[in-house]
C-alpha cells in the first residue's frame, strides 16, 4: 500500500480542542493487511513507524500536549511530590571508594548537577583527588548522557570510556590520557564492550550492527595507530551477541558469544597482543557456560585453570574447572555440584576464595567458597552470608582486585536503605561502609515488609513482596500499587527507594509479584513463563492481584498496577484479560505490539529474542503470541485509567508500539477513564538520564497514580 496517498490528510484530528475539555488526538486510520499462516490481520496505524515523517512527530507532540493538558490540574501536586522526593536525597554525596592497583576510585554528586563526577586518588594519606570524568561537562549541548565503558589500563595512565548522547544506547569509545588530561583524537562508534590487554597500548573492543544493534564483531586497537583496526571475530548467527572482558586475575581476555539459551567462550592471554582467541568448548544447543580464570595452583589442579559455570548438569548450573592447556569439555572436573532447588546465578573467582551468587526460594544469597580446601565438593568448605529480613536484595559490589581477603556487597530491602558492606571471608565479620542517607527523619520501624505467596491456577506458589506504613489500614480500603515484570529470567530486586515513601506515607501499599518468566526461582522459573508457557506470566500476576484483594490489602477500586518494557507487555496482557480488576495502569516503554515487532527481523533485538518469545514464522509460535499480544487483542469494552510512557530514541521498544496501542485503544474503549501517552522526545529506554529530570518524571507518574486513586495532595 502506498502510504504517500494520504500524506495531505491530517495525521491528527484536533476538533473540539478547548481549554476546558481538550479532546484526545485521533490518529488517522491507514489499513495495512498482514496474512500469515492463513490468518489475516489489519493494522490501521502502521504508518506511525515512520519517525522521519513530520506528521508522525506532529501526532506525538499532540499526544504530549493532550497529556499535559489533562495533567495540568496536578502541576502543583507534581511540584510538591518533586520537592518531597528531592528533600530525602543527600544531593552532595560521595560513593564508597574501591581499590584498584594502588588507587581509590569513587564518584561524587554535587547539589544542582545532573550527573556524577568520577575521581580517583592514590591509596595514601593526604593524596590529592584527580578528576577523571565530568559527566556534566560531557552532557553539555545534549538532552541525554549515558556512560558505558569505564576501563583503566594496567599502568593507570589511560582511561577508555564510552558515552551515549541520544538514549539510543549507541556508545562512542574515547581514550583519555590521565597524566595530561587530554582525550585522544581517535573515536570508535557503536562500541558495546572494551578490555585492555597487558602492555597498556592495546584495546580489544566489540561493536554492534548499525541496524539490528546486535553486538557481533571483535576488533583490536593500538593507541596512536591510524588505519582500520583488524577484525578478529565476527559472529554470524543472528541469535548471538558477543562481549569481551578481562579476567579479575588479569591473566586472560575472554570473548563470550551467547544467545538466550546457548553460549561459548574464547580466550587469549592478556600479554599475547597479536595472538588468536582459542575456544574453550564449542557451542551446543541449550548449553550455557561462562568462564573465569584462576592462575592456580589449586587443590587437584596444577597451573592456571578456567572455572566454568555450566548448566550441563542441570538447569540451575554447577561449577567445573579445567586446565588452561586442556580446557575442552571432556576435561571438565566438577567442584560445585548442581542443586536443582538452588539457582547458581554467578561465580566470581578471587585468589583464595570463590563467591557464588545463589537464588534459593526466591531470595538471593552470597556463598563464600574456600579455594584452599582439599574437599572434593567445594560446598563442604563454604558458607553463606546470612540475611534476616523476609524479603531483601543482596548483590556483589565493586570487587576489581584479585588478591583480597574481603568481599564487598550491597544489601537493601523494602525498608532498609542500600548499604555497602565489606565482608571478611576468614573472620566472617561484616563492616558497614555506608548506608544510603535518607533525609527528613526516615524511621524504618514505621514500615512493615512482608513476604507472601499466592497460589497459581496450577498450584504453583507465586511469591509476593510488599511494604506499607505500620498505620495503614488492612480492611480492603487501602490503595495498592502492584509491580510486575516476568521475562528474560530477570529477577525484580526487592530494593529500597526513598521516592516510594511519597506513596507509602499517603497510605499506599507497594507490592511486587515475582511471577513466572522472571528469574526469582531460577532458570526453571524462567522456562515456565516463556515461549509456549508465556500465559503463566499473565495468570500469575492476576492471581497475585486476586490474592491481595482476598487478603484485604486492597480492592479492585483501589488497585494500581505498574510495569515497564516486557513488564509493559504484562500490563497490556492482564488489562485485556481482566480490565475490571484494576483501577489504574502505569505502563512504561511497553512492549505491546508483540506480533508486528517479532515479524520484523530488521529491528534491534528481534532475531535474538526468538528464544524468549518464539519465531512467528512458525505457526505454533505465531498463534501463541497472537493469543496474548496486547495490541492485537484490544476490543470494544471498558478499560482502566492508563498512562503510557515512551521515548523517541528508544532502541529496545520502539516508540511506535505504545503510540499505535493508544491510537487503536482510543477507538475502542467504552469508558470515560483517561488514556494518556507521554513521550520523552530526547531520551531512550530508561527515560531521562539527569537525576533531577528523572525525578520530575517520577513526580508526574506518582501524581497521575495518586490522583486516580483519589489522593490529591
FENWO-V162868 format. One line per field, one symbol per residue. burial: 1 if it has 9 or more other C-alpha atoms within 8 Angstrom, else 0. A space follows every 10 residues. Layout:
burial: ???
//
This chain:
burial: 0000000000 1111000000 0110111101 1101000000 0011111100 0000011111 0111011000 1001001110 1101101111 0000000111 0011111111 0001111111 1110000000 1101110010 0011111111 1111011111 1111111111 1111111100 0000000011 1111111101 1111111110 0111111111 1000000000 1100100111 1111111110 1111111111 1111111111 0010000011 1000001111 1111110110 1111111111 1101111111 1110001100 1101110110 0111101011 1111111111 0111111111 1000001100 1100000000 1111110010 1100001111 1111111111 1111100000 0110100110 0000001111 1011110000 0111111110 0101011111 1111111111 1101110100 0111001111 1111111111 1111111111 1011111111 1111101110 0111110111 1111111111 1111110111 1111111111 1111101110 1011111111 1111110000 1111110111 1011000111 1111111111 1011101111 1111110110 0000111111 0111101111 1011111111 1111111110 000
//
